[in-house]
Amino acid sequence: QVQVVESGGDLVQPGGSLKLSCAVSGRVTSVYRMGWYRQTPGRQRELVAIMPYLGNTEYGDIMKGRFTITRHNAAHTAALQMNDLVPEETGVYYCRAELRGLQAGAYWGQGPQVPVSS
């Protein structure tokens, strides 16, 4: 069984910063790709960025140079640093982990709420 757990969701003022963290646990040998998606009100879930174990990171259109994704392969963790947030970026931020092998599949976390408001 595989679990994906995010942490760090909180109310942020416009212009503020927030760091989200994600950890994958359970019967995991390695995580092929790990990253973040966002769902804002009235929109479908969209890619922020996702990193492979090796290779180039895939960025979504919403990456505007203010977000940074990092990953620690051995620990099966990832983080999303978000700076200069605006109210339109209020939403739910989901961590996604893609596994191969016996536990092959895409696993999602519950998604912390990130309200951006004064």
C-alpha positions in Angstrom: 0.0 0.0 0.0 1.2 3.5 -0.9 0.4 6.7 0.9 1.0 10.2 -0.3 0.8 12.9 2.4 1.2 16.6 2.0 1.8 19.2 4.6 2.3 22.9 4.9 -1.0 24.3 3.6 -1.9 27.5 5.3 -3.5 31.0 4.8 -1.1 33.3 3.0 -1.3 37.0 2.4 -1.0 38.4 -1.1 2.7 38.7 -1.9 3.6 36.1 0.7 5.4 32.8 0.4 4.6 29.2 1.4 6.4 25.9 1.2 4.5 22.7 0.7 6.0 19.3 1.4 5.0 15.8 0.3 6.1 12.4 1.4 5.5 9.0 -0.1 5.5 6.0 2.2 4.5 2.3 2.2 5.8 -0.4 0.0 7.8 1.9 -2.2 11.2 1.1 -3.7 11.5 4.2 -5.9 9.2 6.9 -7.2 9.4 7.4 -11.0 8.0 10.9 -11.0 6.9 13.2 -8.2 5.4 16.6 -8.4 2.5 19.0 -7.8 -0.8 19.9 -9.4 -3.2 22.7 -8.5 -6.9 23.1 -8.7 -8.3 26.6 -8.4 -12.1 27.4 -8.2 -13.9 26.8 -11.5 -10.9 25.2 -13.2 -9.6 21.7 -13.7 -6.6 20.3 -11.9 -3.5 21.6 -13.7 0.2 20.8 -13.6 2.5 22.9 -11.6 5.6 20.8 -12.1 6.7 17.2 -11.9 10.2 15.8 -11.6 11.4 12.4 -12.7 13.9 10.3 -10.7 16.4 11.3 -13.3 16.1 13.7 -16.2 14.3 17.0 -16.8 11.5 18.5 -14.9 8.2 19.0 -16.7 6.6 22.4 -16.0 3.1 23.4 -16.4 2.0 26.7 -17.9 1.2 28.1 -14.5 4.9 28.0 -13.5 5.9 31.6 -13.6 9.3 31.6 -12.1 8.0 32.2 -8.7 7.5 28.5 -7.9 10.4 26.0 -7.2 10.0 22.3 -7.0 12.6 20.1 -5.3 12.9 16.4 -4.7 14.8 14.1 -2.4 14.9 10.7 -4.2 16.2 8.5 -1.4 13.6 9.9 1.0 10.7 9.8 -1.4 9.9 13.4 -0.6 9.2 16.6 -2.6 8.6 20.2 -1.9 7.1 23.2 -3.6 8.3 26.6 -2.7 5.8 29.3 -3.8 6.7 33.0 -3.6 4.8 36.2 -4.3 1.5 34.5 -4.3 -1.6 36.3 -5.6 -5.3 35.7 -4.6 -6.0 34.0 -8.0 -3.7 31.2 -6.9 -6.0 30.2 -4.1 -6.8 26.6 -4.4 -6.0 23.0 -3.5 -2.4 21.8 -4.2 -2.0 18.1 -4.8 1.1 16.0 -4.7 1.3 13.2 -7.2 3.6 10.2 -7.1 4.0 7.9 -10.1 5.4 4.4 -9.4 6.5 1.5 -11.5 6.9 -2.1 -10.7 4.6 -4.0 -8.3 3.0 -0.8 -7.1 2.7 0.8 -10.5 0.3 3.6 -10.8 -0.4 7.2 -10.0 -1.0 8.1 -6.4 -2.5 11.4 -5.1 -2.4 13.1 -1.8 -5.4 14.7 -0.2 -4.4 18.2 -1.2 -3.9 21.0 1.3 -5.9 24.2 0.9 -3.9 27.3 0.2 -6.0 30.4 0.6 -4.3 33.6 -0.6 -6.1 36.4 1.0 -5.6 39.5 3.2 
